[in-house]
Every structure is written in C-alpha cells, then in structure tokens.
Amino acid sequence: MESPEGSQTRPLLIEPLPVSALFLWGRVARPQGLRGYVIGDVFSTQPEAYDWSVFWVAFTYEPEARPLRVEVCRPYLTPKDEKEPGRRRYLLRFAGYRSRSDAEALRQAGLYLPKAYLPPLPEGQFYYVEAEGAQVVDANGQRRGILAFIQPGAAYDFFVVRNEKGEEFWIPAPFVVRLERGTVPPTLVIEAPEGLWDPSLAAGLP
C-alpha cells in the first residue's frame, strides 16, 4: 500500500478512454454559481501532482469516459469544510460550460485521469487514490460500508469507513489487507479486531 502519488506529466491523447485505463481523481458534487462552475470532491491525496489541462468524465457504470478541457481548477474550501478531516474540494470549469444548466449536467460525474500518470507499484500495493469510494468488507466477506476518506496520522494513517447508518469506523492502516480492483467500485478488504468496528471509537478523533 502506498500513500504518496507520483507527480508525473505525460503527453495527453485527447480522446475518449475506457474507465479501466483511468483512476478516479475526484467527483463533481454540485454546480457553483450561474456561469458553469462546479465544486468537485477530490479523492487524490496529492491533487496538485497531476496535469490538470484535461479531465476524463464518466458517470457510474459507464465503461468509457470523455475528455473535457479544463479552464479553471483550484482549491475551494469554506470554513465548514476546513473543520472536516480529509475534505478536499476544488472549483472547476470546463471549456464550453457556461451556464448553471451546463454545470448541472455534470453533477455526480467522476473526474478521471490516466493510470499512466501513476508510476507502477510492487505487487500487493496500491495508491490511496485507487481506494477512495471503495466498498469495504471484513475478512469474512461481510460488508462494512464504504471508504469515506483516509486521514493521515503520525504513526500510521486511518482508513475511515462509513456505513449506511452514517456511523464511522477509524481503521488503522496496518489492518488493511488488499484492494481488489476487479469490482466497481473496487473492494477494500480489512482484517481488524471486532472491537474496531465500534463506531463509538470515532468519538474525539481528529
């Protein structure tokens, strides 16, 4: 498992690409204003590490993503956002998108970049950005929720899992076993003591 991401700049082929050749950098949360801007929730731990001139856009279960040229891409955090650990938001606008209705058409669209931007990792390791939004199961295959975000820590990072009730479980990175990329979304397997699946342990955590 790897936290850092590569700051690679590669030549871009501005054409549709299969989602399987891309990684999820972020997702459009909502329109912002009346001039085609959107707010994106960013899953990448180092969003500034990549070439932002083009994003590939696709909705859930679409096999192919289309390229959109980027005009604006910059951090966007309200005071409320700054109090939420792990929250990263960006303000974006794409070429040709000039109205609120244009922006609305992108709501919940995934923002992808080519996997070629990521240096290869040793067998069994994965980039954190690949795991964001993954479904989480325990060692017995029981579904525990989704990966909400990853919180950096001094000794180790925490994988924060959120279930359908909104309960959060802060799982230390050493208990994360593997990422299975063959599902959509990917599946994160965690082998943790049963006591860590107690949501009350999240109280008071940063």
Secondary structure as GFF3:
##gff-version 3
##sequence-region A 1 206
A	DSSP	beta_strand	17	18	.	.	.	ID=ss1
A	DSSP	three_ten_helix	19	21	.	.	.	ID=ss2
A	DSSP	beta_strand	22	32	.	.	.	ID=ss3
A	DSSP	beta_strand	37	42	.	.	.	ID=ss4
A	DSSP	three_ten_helix	47	49	.	.	.	ID=ss5
A	DSSP	beta_strand	54	58	.	.	.	ID=ss6
A	DSSP	beta_strand	64	75	.	.	.	ID=ss7
A	DSSP	alpha_helix	79	82	.	.	.	ID=ss8
A	DSSP	beta_strand	89	94	.	.	.	ID=ss9
A	DSSP	alpha_helix	100	104	.	.	.	ID=ss10
A	DSSP	beta_strand	110	114	.	.	.	ID=ss11
A	DSSP	three_ten_helix	115	117	.	.	.	ID=ss12
A	DSSP	alpha_helix	128	131	.	.	.	ID=ss13
A	DSSP	beta_strand	135	138	.	.	.	ID=ss14
A	DSSP	beta_strand	143	151	.	.	.	ID=ss15
A	DSSP	beta_strand	158	162	.	.	.	ID=ss16
A	DSSP	beta_strand	168	172	.	.	.	ID=ss17
A	DSSP	three_ten_helix	173	175	.	.	.	ID=ss18
A	DSSP	beta_strand	176	180	.	.	.	ID=ss19
A	DSSP	beta_strand	187	190	.	.	.	ID=ss20
A	DSSP	three_ten_helix	194	197	.	.	.	ID=ss21
A	DSSP	three_ten_helix	199	202	.	.	.	ID=ss22
###
